[in-house]
Amino acid sequence: MIRRALVATAICAQIAAVAAAQDGSVDVEVSTAFNTKYIWNGFDRLASRGLETGPVMQPRVDVAIASSPLHAHVGGSFVMNNESELHETTYGVYLHRATSPLASATFGYNFYDDRVALDGFDNTADLHEIWGSVVMRSTVGTRTQFTAKYENPAAEGHGSFTVVVGEIGYNVPVVPMVSARGFGLELDTSTAVVYTSGMKVQDIETVDGGVSAWQVGVASNILTGSVRIRPSVHYQVTFKDTVNDRNPFWAGVDIAYAF
């Protein structure tokens, strides 16, 4: 844990050093998300670890150079039952570039550090994730997004797998934000299809491949100065019992402050 924290600190320090060398400013965003469930790639991540599913708090810090596509982040996830324990920390870097005013591409790496020891489990849900995403927007507010993830579990005998998400969304400004210190309100709706490749443990297939879920969501972006508040509700239709044994519904709110 200490080694990984030092690595994350070193990455952030390197970004700051590059920013100083380029005479560029460093942007920092601190955020916290509260969700009634932790749905990750269509899976209930708490239930898959043997924890009682329920609300989570997920703080995060992002650091970026204003003149560079390089970003780094560190965060955690606290399950609010089971004695409110820290069950996961995350570290990541990514490159984000706007290819046009209406299109952008992102490529990154995340490490999921499992913090929970449970009887009957191998205590290693650690995971390496390489991901890429392309977002295309229109002048009328529609959004098309494709995200591909390569997940490589650190546990011995757990095979790697791929997740692909295709999403269509629509964003409409209800109250346009006319100044940096003003107030704005946006409504955002989305629908997504999740494809999961087959997953194996000790060469035994535990999740069969195919389209695993369909998701819908509604969110609003409340913008005021440097603060962004994003309440949301989501519902998922799960097509495979090996992913979830029921269709989860969850809600959340994400609060962020940009320095």
FILUM-987928 format. One record per residue (C-alpha): residue in three letters; residue number from 1; x negated, y, z. Coordinates in steps of 0.001 Angstrom, whole numbers. Example, Ala and Ser with C-alpha at 12.3 -4.5 7.8 and 13.67 -1.06 7.14 Angstrom:
<sites>
SITE    r    k     east    north       up
SITE  ALA    1   -12300    -4500     7800
SITE  SER    2   -13670    -1060     7140
</sites>
This chain:
<sites>
SITE    r    k     east    north       up
SITE  MET    1        0        0        0
SITE  ILE    2    -2780     2437      962
SITE  ARG    3    -4651     1695    -2253
SITE  ARG    4    -1554     2328    -4372
SITE  ALA    5     -788     5560    -2524
SITE  LEU    6    -4369     6695    -3158
SITE  VAL    7    -3989     5881    -6849
SITE  ALA    8     -777     7935    -7035
SITE  THR    9    -2503    10822    -5202
SITE  ALA   10    -5462    10607    -7571
SITE  ILE   11    -3161    10787   -10593
SITE  CYS   12    -1439    13903    -9256
SITE  ALA   13    -4833    15444    -8422
SITE  GLN   14    -6057    14694   -11940
SITE  ILE   15    -3007    16427   -13420
SITE  ALA   16    -3692    19465   -11249
SITE  ALA   17    -7359    19464   -12321
SITE  VAL   18    -6418    19278   -16000
SITE  ALA   19    -3947    22124   -15476
SITE  ALA   20    -6646    24271   -13872
SITE  ALA   21    -9073    23496   -16695
SITE  GLN   22    -6476    24431   -19292
SITE  ASP   23    -5336    27468   -17303
SITE  GLY   24    -1850    25987   -17304
SITE  SER   25      707    26044   -14525
SITE  VAL   26     1730    22951   -12564
SITE  ASP   27     5447    22245   -12325
SITE  VAL   28     6705    20312    -9298
SITE  GLU   29    10212    18966    -8793
SITE  VAL   30    11389    17407    -5540
SITE  SER   31    14611    15407    -5685
SITE  THR   32    16706    13009    -3661
SITE  ALA   33    19409    10704    -5000
SITE  PHE   34    22131     9103    -2877
SITE  ASN   35    23881     6140    -4521
SITE  THR   36    26508     3752    -3210
SITE  LYS   37    24731      916    -5076
SITE  TYR   38    21287      495    -6614
SITE  ILE   39    21994     -713   -10171
SITE  TRP   40    18761    -1289   -12119
SITE  ASN   41    18790    -2584   -15710
SITE  GLY   42    22337    -3787   -15054
SITE  PHE   43    21334    -5784   -11944
SITE  ASP   44    22276    -5008    -8348
SITE  ARG   45    18668    -4718    -7163
SITE  LEU   46    19495    -4978    -3453
SITE  ALA   47    21612    -8114    -3835
SITE  SER   48    18914    -9709    -5991
SITE  ARG   49    16465    -9299    -3084
SITE  GLY   50    18819   -10868     -547
SITE  LEU   51    19702    -7523     1051
SITE  GLU   52    23262    -6526     1754
SITE  THR   53    24347    -4362    -1155
SITE  GLY   54    25256     -843     -176
SITE  PRO   55    24166     2806     -223
SITE  VAL   56    20587     3880     -888
SITE  MET   57    18623     7111     -581
SITE  GLN   58    15908     7597    -3212
SITE  PRO   59    13530    10571    -2793
SITE  ARG   60    11096    11419    -5591
SITE  VAL   61     8394    13963    -6472
SITE  ASP   62     7504    14766   -10104
SITE  VAL   63     4390    16694   -11140
SITE  ALA   64     3781    18042   -14634
SITE  ILE   65     1587    20483   -16523
SITE  ALA   66     3598    23162   -18278
SITE  SER   67     1452    22994   -21432
SITE  SER   68      992    19208   -21487
SITE  PRO   69     3269    16181   -22096
SITE  LEU   70     1710    14361   -19099
SITE  HIS   71     3864    13741   -15999
SITE  ALA   72     3386    11695   -12821
SITE  HIS   73     5830    10730   -10101
SITE  VAL   74     6051     8913    -6787
SITE  GLY   75     9234     7879    -5002
SITE  GLY   76    10931     5462    -2679
SITE  SER   77    14215     3705    -2049
SITE  PHE   78    15729     3358     1414
SITE  VAL   79    18609      936     1924
SITE  MET   80    21022     2613     4339
SITE  ASN   81    22114     -600     6013
SITE  ASN   82    19686    -3293     7226
SITE  GLU   83    18230     -733     9675
SITE  SER   84    17734     1890     6948
SITE  GLU   85    14460      331     5843
SITE  LEU   86    12204     1416     2999
SITE  HIS   87    12597    -1501      625
SITE  GLU   88    10741     -140    -2409
SITE  THR   89     8235     2478    -3486
SITE  THR   90     7594     3480    -7095
SITE  TYR   91     4651     5072    -8891
SITE  GLY   92     4587     6127   -12512
SITE  VAL   93     3157     8228   -15299
SITE  TYR   94     4775     9192   -18576
SITE  LEU   95     4322    11332   -21659
SITE  HIS   96     7256    13416   -22864
SITE  ARG   97     7291    15316   -26128
SITE  ALA   98    10055    17223   -27907
SITE  THR   99     9704    16308   -31582
SITE  SER  100    12278    18971   -32548
SITE  PRO  101    14743    21254   -30716
SITE  LEU  102    17271    18387   -30743
SITE  ALA  103    15061    15292   -30408
SITE  SER  104    12512    14013   -27889
SITE  ALA  105    10465    10906   -27176
SITE  THR  106     9086     9563   -23890
SITE  PHE  107     6644     6748   -23147
SITE  GLY  108     5583     5653   -19685
SITE  TYR  109     4503     3119   -17081
SITE  ASN  110     6076     2402   -13670
SITE  PHE  111     5029      180   -10805
SITE  TYR  112     7702    -1076    -8404
SITE  ASP  113     6195    -1911    -5015
SITE  ASP  114     8433    -4253    -3004
SITE  ARG  115     8391    -3493      737
SITE  VAL  116    10693    -6214     2087
SITE  ALA  117     9775    -9562     3637
SITE  LEU  118    12699   -11975     3889
SITE  ASP  119    12895   -15627     4886
SITE  GLY  120    13190   -17823     1825
SITE  PHE  121    11764   -15193     -533
SITE  ASP  122     8230   -14858    -1841
SITE  ASN  123     8064   -11194     -765
SITE  THR  124     6813   -10116    -4155
SITE  ALA  125     9383    -8370    -6260
SITE  ASP  126     6497    -6143    -7389
SITE  LEU  127     6937    -5275   -11035
SITE  HIS  128     5001    -3596   -13854
SITE  GLU  129     7203    -1724   -16318
SITE  ILE  130     6257     -236   -19676
SITE  TRP  131     9016     1768   -21277
SITE  GLY  132     9846     4078   -24142
SITE  SER  133    12864     6212   -24964
SITE  VAL  134    14107     8314   -27883
SITE  VAL  135    16872    10905   -27435
SITE  MET  136    18672    12646   -30299
SITE  ARG  137    21148    15464   -29708
SITE  SER  138    23501    17446   -31916
SITE  THR  139    24561    21076   -31858
SITE  VAL  140    28067    20040   -30734
SITE  GLY  141    26834    18297   -27559
SITE  THR  142    26666    14635   -28548
SITE  ARG  143    23682    12540   -27486
SITE  THR  144    22299     9232   -28785
SITE  GLN  145    19612     7478   -26764
SITE  PHE  146    17664     4244   -27167
SITE  THR  147    15483     2901   -24353
SITE  ALA  148    13309     -222   -24404
SITE  LYS  149    11594    -1664   -21315
SITE  TYR  150     9047    -4447   -20933
SITE  GLU  151     9217    -5836   -17400
SITE  ASN  152     6312    -7918   -16093
SITE  PRO  153     6873    -9315   -12548
SITE  ALA  154     3761    -9691   -10421
SITE  ALA  155     5057   -12879    -8765
SITE  GLU  156     3360   -16051    -9945
SITE  GLY  157     5599   -18129   -12183
SITE  HIS  158     8008   -15277   -12960
SITE  GLY  159     8120   -14623   -16687
SITE  SER  160     8234   -11212   -18319
SITE  PHE  161    11415    -9990   -19960
SITE  THR  162    12748    -7123   -22080
SITE  VAL  163    15667    -4755   -21554
SITE  VAL  164    17089    -2583   -24336
SITE  VAL  165    19740       68   -23683
SITE  GLY  166    21711     1919   -26355
SITE  GLU  167    23647     4928   -25064
SITE  ILE  168    26020     7514   -26509
SITE  GLY  169    26898    10592   -24501
SITE  TYR  170    28571    13967   -24703
SITE  ASN  171    27584    17117   -22817
SITE  VAL  172    29740    20236   -22716
SITE  PRO  173    28995    23475   -20814
SITE  VAL  174    32005    24440   -18690
SITE  VAL  175    30339    27540   -17239
SITE  PRO  176    27329    28590   -19388
SITE  MET  177    24261    29639   -17395
SITE  VAL  178    23357    33086   -18741
SITE  SER  179    20279    33814   -16588
SITE  ALA  180    17578    31958   -14654
SITE  ARG  181    19177    33008   -11345
SITE  GLY  182    22747    32498   -12481
SITE  PHE  183    25242    29672   -12067
SITE  GLY  184    26061    26988   -14589
SITE  LEU  185    28300    23939   -14771
SITE  GLU  186    28095    21109   -17322
SITE  LEU  187    30206    18008   -17831
SITE  ASP  188    28442    14874   -19096
SITE  THR  189    30013    11574   -20158
SITE  SER  190    28225     8464   -21379
SITE  THR  191    28695     4858   -22432
SITE  ALA  192    25912     2306   -22815
SITE  VAL  193    25310    -1298   -23835
SITE  VAL  194    22565    -3251   -22035
SITE  TYR  195    20690    -6135   -23674
SITE  THR  196    18535    -8406   -21510
SITE  SER  197    16210   -11063   -22867
SITE  GLY  198    16026   -14469   -21198
SITE  MET  199    14341   -14555   -17779
SITE  LYS  200    12434   -17576   -16477
SITE  VAL  201    11041   -18656   -13105
SITE  GLN  202     8639   -21621   -13185
SITE  ASP  203     9741   -22194   -16823
SITE  ILE  204    13383   -22549   -15699
SITE  GLU  205    15754   -20050   -17298
SITE  THR  206    17502   -18032   -14583
SITE  VAL  207    19111   -15416   -16839
SITE  ASP  208    20150   -16254   -20373
SITE  GLY  209    19436   -13658   -23031
SITE  GLY  210    21976   -11479   -24789
SITE  VAL  211    24161    -8434   -24238
SITE  SER  212    24509    -8439   -20457
SITE  ALA  213    26590    -5361   -19619
SITE  TRP  214    28599    -2380   -20768
SITE  GLN  215    28443      793   -18682
SITE  VAL  216    30464     4012   -18570
SITE  GLY  217    29748     7107   -16531
SITE  VAL  218    30922    10642   -15840
SITE  ALA  219    28692    13292   -14268
SITE  SER  220    28543    17032   -13772
SITE  ASN  221    25440    19220   -13625
SITE  ILE  222    25728    22108   -11184
SITE  LEU  223    22924    24569   -11882
SITE  THR  224    22006    27486    -9665
SITE  GLY  225    18556    29045    -9823
SITE  SER  226    15958    26326    -9247
SITE  VAL  227    18483    23883    -7767
SITE  ARG  228    20311    21172    -9717
SITE  ILE  229    23091    19079    -8184
SITE  ARG  230    24424    16135   -10193
SITE  PRO  231    27350    14139    -8781
SITE  SER  232    28322    11082   -10859
SITE  VAL  233    30501     7973   -10971
SITE  HIS  234    29769     4776   -12926
SITE  TYR  235    31379     1462   -13766
SITE  GLN  236    29846    -1632   -15343
SITE  VAL  237    31462    -4574   -17072
SITE  THR  238    29024    -7470   -16547
SITE  PHE  239    29141   -10113   -19283
SITE  LYS  240    26830   -12666   -17646
SITE  ASP  241    27249   -14218   -14197
SITE  THR  242    23478   -14633   -13993
SITE  VAL  243    23138   -10823   -14002
SITE  ASN  244    25954   -10033   -11542
SITE  ASP  245    28871   -12118   -10316
SITE  ARG  246    31230    -9138   -10487
SITE  ASN  247    31685    -5762   -12171
SITE  PRO  248    30063    -3089    -9993
SITE  PHE  249    31389      428    -9440
SITE  TRP  250    29078     3023    -7925
SITE  ALA  251    28862     6755    -7305
SITE  GLY  252    26038     9062    -6442
SITE  VAL  253    24676    12562    -6174
SITE  ASP  254    21204    13737    -7235
SITE  ILE  255    19846    16962    -5725
SITE  ALA  256    16681    18472    -7231
SITE  TYR  257    14613    21574    -6599
SITE  ALA  258    12011    22794    -9099
SITE  PHE  259     9068    24897    -7901
</sites>
